[in-house]
Structures are given as C-alpha cells and as structure tokens.
Amino acid sequence: MKAKITSYLSRWTAWVPVLAVAALILTWGRDLPPPVVIVSGLLLAGAVLAAVHHAEVVAHKVGEPFGSLVLAVAVTIIEVALIVTLMISGGEKTQALARDTVFAAVMITLNGILGLSLLVGALRRRIAVFNPEGTGGALAAVATIATLSLVLPSFTTSRPGPQFSPAQLGFAAVASLALYLLFVLVQTRRHRDYFLPITTAGEVIEEEAHLDPPTGRAALTSLGLLLVALVAVVGLAKGVSPSIESAVAAAGLPQAVVGVVIALLVLLPETIAAVRAAARDRMQTSLNLALGSAMASIGLTIPAIAIAMIWLPGPLVLGLGGTQTVLLALTVVVGTLTVVPGRANVLQGGIHVGLLAVFLFLAASP
C-alpha cells in the first residue's frame, strides 16, 4: 500500500496540471472567495513546478545547450502570460508592470540564480569553474538588451516620461528579438562548445553519462503536459491576480512589488534546477539557465508586450528610475568581473546574493 501511495505521489507532475485545468474551468469568470484563491494559488504554483519539470524532461532529451534554452523559453512564456493577464485586468496602475517584472527577472537571474549557483558550486568544489567565452558573451547580450529596453526610455524625448514612442518601441522590440535569436544561433550552432558544461579540471562534458535520456514517447508526453501546465498557469493567474494586487496594496507596499512577486514565482523552479546542476558540478549549465532566462525575459517579453500594446489601453512605461538604473549598472559591472576569469569562489557568489537582497529591500522600501 505504501509503495502504491509513493508511486502515485511520484506522478504529481502528471496529475497536477490536469487538476489545475479542471480548477480553471470551474473558476473562470467568477469572483473567488479567499479559500478558493488559496487553493487556486497552490495549484498555480504546482502547475509552474510541473511545467518546468516537463521542460527539463524535454531538455534532457535534446541535450545541452538546447536543454537550458527550452527551460528558459518555457519560463518566459509563463512570465509573458502573467504580465499580459495582469495588464488587461489592472488598468492604469499596471502601466509599469512589464518594466517591473522584466527588471525583477534580470536582477533575480543575474544575482539570485547566478549567486546561489556559484555559492553551491564553490562550497562543493572550493572553486566553481565555467567557460568564460560563452558566459561572457551571454552577459554582454543581456546588458545590451537591458540597456536598450529598460534604460534608454528614460532618456528619449519623443514622448514625455520614461516611455518609447510607437516607432521606438517597435525598433526596440525587433532589435531585442534579433539579438536574442543571434545569441541562440551562437549558443546552439556556431559556438556550441562554449556553452557545454565542464568539470573542475576543465574537461568538457558532452552528455550526462550516468543518466539515460527519456524515450521519445516520454518526451512527447512531457511536451503535451507542458502545454497543459502553461494553459493552467495563464488561466489561474488571471483568477488570482486581483487578490495579489489587493494583498500588496493592503500591506502598504509599492505597486512594483507585484512585478517582483511574478518574477519570483516563475523563476523559483528554474532556481532549483540551476542549484541542482551546480551541486552536480555542472556550473556551466547553471549559468546557461541564469543568463538564458535573463536573455529570454527581455528578448522575448519586450517584443510580446509590444505586440500586445496594439490592443492594450494606455501607455507602456519601460524606463527605469535612478535607483533601478544604478542597481542594473552595478550588477553588470560585478557580473563582468565574476565571469571574465572563468573561475569563482564563495566571495563572488556572496556578492551577487547580497545584491539580490539590496534589490528586494529597495523594491519594498524605495
């Protein structure tokens, strides 16, 4: 009996998305009481975890660095869906939600995921070793897209306030997408070896020798369940979004905290995956996840939001404030000093985690 219960629970990634979709059907278009909101929130979190699990299964089938790419794109789809859902239902107070969420995602990935991964890798092996060519190129691309999409709107003069004109927004969207696609081409084709995990001794790991890849049927099943989980996440997010905003307002916190909550929600499973990879001495995989997620968060989210603005009312505020710009610049400088040597210890990991703590504190107390 105990074995049957264990086997049933081990298949939670299969039944949680289905249960979440069922809950979505039952609650769609209704005002939800607090108990139902709590249940929907738990199912939403479960669907996010299940989505990332199935993305990891598909990723294992296709191998690195394609695996990190699949996971990053899956997480970004969830992020875009949550942003658009909240912007549709939130009105004027969500004009800066895309900026807040994307910036939070960048800070969490470049400081939180990267810092924790370095800490785990360095504590396990004393020195965390990775490929500076691939990691440095990815960081340069993230810094370029972040500056183009989040910093420049505060300095352009075509529109009042920290926002692009329609032409500027279109150009920024196309440029961001083009840079992201160029990064993907380099990562998966031209310089794929720059993004393969290496051991502490510097030897390239082509594949996980101790893990058999899933069968084609298992990979297709996970792909289908991944799509189901994504549908559940989008729908349930729409149902619980008013409660999230009300809770933030009741706590007296700034509206930007909503974006931080979204980013923390969608990136938590990916953080777990990166830390696990670091614990297995796959530091390059961890950094691929961190920087790939940052890249996808900007390179895919900004074009998607730009398209959504065709029917979304109101202006789109993208430009960062002074405090946020300083934090972004400091993160890029520290990140550059971290990745250039190709080796890091607990000091670098601790610095990045400290920067994440500063960001979270200032988001709640600007």
C-alpha positions in Angstrom: 0.0 0.0 0.0 2.8 2.4 0.9 4.6 1.6 -2.4 1.4 2.5 -4.3 1.0 5.8 -2.5 4.6 6.6 -3.2 4.2 5.7 -6.9 1.1 7.9 -7.1 2.7 10.9 -5.5 5.7 10.5 -7.8 3.4 11.2 -10.7 2.3 14.5 -9.3 3.7 16.3 -12.4 1.1 14.5 -14.5 -2.0 15.0 -12.4 -1.3 18.5 -11.0 -1.6 20.2 -14.5 -4.8 18.3 -15.2 -6.2 19.2 -11.8 -5.2 22.8 -12.4 -7.0 23.0 -15.7 -10.1 21.5 -14.0 -9.9 24.2 -11.4 -9.6 26.8 -14.1 -12.7 25.6 -15.8 -14.7 25.7 -12.6 -13.5 29.2 -11.5 -13.3 31.0 -14.9 -15.1 34.4 -14.9 -16.1 34.2 -11.2 -15.3 36.3 -8.1 -13.2 34.0 -6.0 -13.6 33.8 -2.2 -10.4 33.7 -0.1 -10.3 29.9 0.4 -10.7 29.3 -3.4 -8.0 31.9 -4.0 -5.6 29.9 -1.7 -6.4 26.6 -3.5 -6.0 28.2 -6.9 -2.7 29.8 -5.8 -1.4 26.4 -4.7 -2.5 24.8 -8.0 -0.9 27.7 -9.8 2.4 27.1 -8.0 2.1 23.4 -8.6 1.5 23.9 -12.3 4.6 26.1 -12.6 6.7 23.5 -11.0 5.2 20.8 -13.2 5.8 22.9 -16.3 9.4 23.3 -15.5 9.8 19.6 -14.7 8.4 18.6 -18.1 10.6 21.3 -19.8 13.5 19.6 -18.0 12.5 16.2 -19.4 12.3 17.6 -22.9 15.6 19.4 -22.3 17.3 16.2 -21.2 16.1 14.5 -24.4 17.6 17.2 -26.7 20.7 17.7 -24.6 22.8 20.8 -23.7 22.7 23.7 -24.5 19.3 23.1 -26.1 18.0 22.0 -22.7 18.7 25.3 -21.0 17.1 27.1 -24.0 13.9 25.0 -23.7 13.6 25.7 -20.0 14.3 29.5 -20.4 11.7 29.8 -23.2 9.1 27.9 -21.2 9.6 30.1 -18.2 9.4 33.2 -20.3 6.1 32.1 -21.8 4.7 31.9 -18.3 6.1 35.3 -17.5 4.6 37.0 -20.6 1.3 35.4 -19.9 1.2 36.6 -16.4 2.2 40.1 -17.4 -0.4 40.4 -20.1 -3.1 38.9 -17.9 -2.5 41.4 -15.1 -2.2 44.4 -17.6 -5.5 43.5 -19.1 -7.3 43.4 -15.7 -5.3 46.1 -13.9 -5.8 49.2 -15.9 -3.7 52.3 -15.4 -1.9 51.0 -12.3 -0.2 48.3 -14.4 1.4 50.6 -17.0 4.8 49.8 -15.5 4.2 46.2 -14.7 6.2 44.9 -17.7 9.2 47.0 -16.7 9.0 46.0 -13.1 8.7 42.3 -13.9 11.4 42.2 -16.5 13.8 44.2 -14.3 13.0 41.9 -11.4 13.7 38.9 -13.6 17.0 40.3 -14.6 18.1 41.0 -11.1 16.9 37.6 -9.8 18.6 35.7 -12.6 21.9 37.7 -12.6 22.2 37.9 -8.8 19.9 35.3 -7.3 20.3 32.3 -9.6 23.9 33.0 -10.5 24.9 33.9 -7.0 23.3 30.8 -5.4 24.8 28.6 -8.1 28.3 30.0 -7.5 27.9 29.5 -3.8 26.8 25.9 -4.1 29.5 25.1 -6.7 32.2 26.8 -4.7 31.2 25.2 -1.4 31.2 21.8 -3.1 34.4 22.1 -5.1 36.1 25.1 -3.5 36.3 26.8 -7.0 33.4 27.0 -9.4 34.7 26.6 -13.0 32.9 27.6 -16.2 33.6 28.7 -19.7 34.2 32.5 -19.8 33.8 32.7 -23.6 30.1 31.6 -23.6 29.2 33.1 -20.2 30.8 36.5 -21.0 29.1 36.7 -24.4 25.7 35.9 -22.8 26.3 38.6 -20.1 27.2 41.1 -22.8 24.0 40.3 -24.7 21.9 40.7 -21.6 23.5 44.0 -20.7 22.9 45.3 -24.2 19.2 44.3 -24.4 18.5 45.5 -20.9 20.0 48.9 -21.6 18.2 49.2 -24.9 14.8 48.2 -23.4 14.9 49.5 -19.9 17.4 52.4 -19.6 17.0 54.3 -22.9 13.3 55.0 -22.5 14.2 57.3 -19.6 16.3 59.4 -21.9 14.4 59.6 -25.2 12.5 62.8 -25.9 9.8 61.8 -28.4 7.3 61.0 -25.6 7.1 62.6 -22.1 8.0 60.4 -19.3 10.0 57.1 -19.3 8.4 55.6 -22.4 9.1 54.9 -26.0 7.2 56.3 -29.0 5.4 53.6 -31.1 8.3 53.7 -33.6 10.9 53.4 -30.9 9.1 50.6 -29.2 8.8 48.7 -32.4 12.6 49.2 -33.1 13.5 48.1 -29.5 11.3 45.0 -29.9 12.8 44.0 -33.2 16.4 44.7 -32.0 15.8 42.7 -28.8 14.4 39.8 -30.7 17.2 39.9 -33.2 19.9 39.9 -30.6 18.2 37.0 -28.8 18.0 35.0 -31.9 21.7 35.7 -32.7 22.5 34.5 -29.2 20.5 31.3 -29.7 22.3 30.7 -33.0 25.7 31.1 -31.4 24.7 29.0 -28.4 23.3 26.1 -30.3 25.3 26.1 -33.6 28.4 28.2 -34.3 30.0 28.1 -30.8 28.0 25.3 -29.0 31.2 24.1 -27.2 31.3 27.5 -25.3 28.1 26.5 -23.5 28.8 22.9 -22.7 29.4 22.1 -19.0 33.0 21.5 -17.9 34.4 19.8 -14.9 36.5 21.5 -12.3 39.5 20.1 -14.2 38.3 21.9 -17.3 37.2 18.9 -19.3 34.1 19.3 -21.5 31.1 17.1 -20.5 29.3 16.2 -23.8 26.4 14.4 -22.0 25.3 13.0 -18.7 26.9 9.6 -18.7 25.0 8.4 -15.6 21.5 9.3 -16.8 19.7 7.7 -19.7 17.8 10.1 -21.8 14.0 9.7 -21.8 12.3 7.8 -24.6 10.7 9.6 -27.5 7.3 8.7 -26.1 8.2 10.1 -22.6 9.5 13.3 -24.2 6.3 13.8 -26.3 4.2 13.1 -23.2 6.1 15.7 -21.2 5.7 18.2 -24.1 2.0 17.7 -24.0 1.8 18.1 -20.3 4.0 21.2 -20.5 1.4 22.8 -22.8 -1.4 21.8 -20.4 0.5 23.3 -17.5 1.1 26.5 -19.3 -2.6 26.9 -20.1 -3.4 26.3 -16.4 -0.8 28.9 -15.3 -2.2 31.6 -17.6 -5.8 31.0 -16.6 -5.3 30.6 -12.9 -3.1 33.7 -12.8 -6.0 35.7 -14.2 -8.2 34.5 -11.4 -5.8 35.2 -8.5 -4.3 38.4 -9.9 -6.9 40.7 -8.1 -6.0 39.1 -4.8 -2.3 39.5 -5.4 -2.7 43.2 -6.1 -5.1 43.7 -3.1 -2.6 42.0 -0.8 0.2 44.2 -2.0 -1.9 47.3 -1.5 -3.1 46.2 1.9 0.5 45.7 3.1 1.3 49.2 2.0 3.9 48.1 -0.5 4.7 49.8 -3.8 3.0 48.5 -7.0 6.4 47.4 -8.3 6.3 44.6 -5.7 3.7 42.8 -7.9 6.3 42.5 -10.6 8.7 41.1 -8.1 6.2 38.5 -7.0 5.6 37.4 -10.6 9.3 37.1 -11.3 9.9 35.1 -8.1 7.0 32.8 -8.9 8.1 31.9 -12.4 11.8 31.7 -11.6 11.7 29.7 -8.4 11.6 26.3 -10.2 14.4 27.4 -12.5 16.5 28.4 -9.5 16.1 24.9 -8.1 17.2 23.4 -11.4 20.3 25.7 -11.5 21.3 24.9 -7.9 20.9 21.2 -8.6 23.1 21.5 -11.7 25.7 23.3 -9.6 25.6 20.6 -7.0 26.4 18.1 -9.7 29.5 20.1 -10.8 27.6 21.4 -13.9 28.3 25.0 -13.3 28.1 26.0 -17.0 24.5 24.5 -17.1 23.6 26.7 -14.1 25.0 29.8 -15.7 23.2 28.9 -19.0 20.0 28.8 -17.1 20.6 32.1 -15.3 21.8 34.1 -18.3 19.5 32.4 -20.7 16.5 33.2 -18.6 17.6 36.9 -18.3 18.1 37.0 -22.0 14.7 35.4 -22.8 12.9 37.6 -20.2 13.9 40.7 -22.1 14.5 39.5 -25.7 11.1 37.7 -25.8 9.0 39.6 -23.3 9.5 43.1 -24.7 8.5 42.1 -28.3 5.5 40.2 -26.9 4.4 43.2 -24.9 5.0 45.5 -27.9 2.6 43.4 -29.9 0.1 43.3 -27.0 0.1 47.1 -26.8 -1.8 47.1 -30.1 -5.0 46.3 -28.1 -3.9 47.1 -24.6 -5.1 50.6 -23.5 -2.8 53.2 -22.0 0.9 54.0 -22.3 3.7 51.5 -21.6 6.2 52.7 -19.1 9.6 51.0 -19.6 12.2 53.3 -18.4 13.9 52.5 -15.1 14.2 55.1 -12.3 17.5 56.3 -10.9 17.8 53.7 -8.2 17.0 50.8 -10.5 19.5 52.0 -13.1 22.3 52.1 -10.5 21.4 48.6 -9.4 21.4 47.4 -13.0 24.8 49.0 -13.8 26.3 47.7 -10.6 25.0 44.2 -11.4 26.5 44.3 -14.9 29.9 45.5 -13.6 30.1 42.9 -10.8 28.9 40.2 -13.2 31.6 41.1 -15.7 34.3 40.8 -13.0 32.8 37.5 -12.0 32.7 35.8 -15.4 35.8 37.1 -17.1 38.3 34.8 -15.1 36.2 31.7 -15.7 36.6 30.7 -12.1 34.8 31.9 -9.0 34.7 31.3 -5.3 32.2 31.9 -2.4 33.1 35.6 -2.4 31.7 36.2 -5.8 28.6 34.2 -5.0 28.1 36.0 -1.8 28.4 39.4 -3.5 25.7 38.5 -6.1 23.3 37.2 -3.4 23.9 40.4 -1.4 23.0 42.5 -4.5 19.7 40.5 -4.7 19.0 41.3 -1.1 19.5 45.0 -1.8 17.2 44.9 -4.8 14.4 43.1 -2.8 14.7 45.6 0.1 14.6 48.6 -2.1 11.7 47.2 -4.1 9.7 47.1 -0.8 11.1 50.3 0.6 12.1 52.6 -2.3 
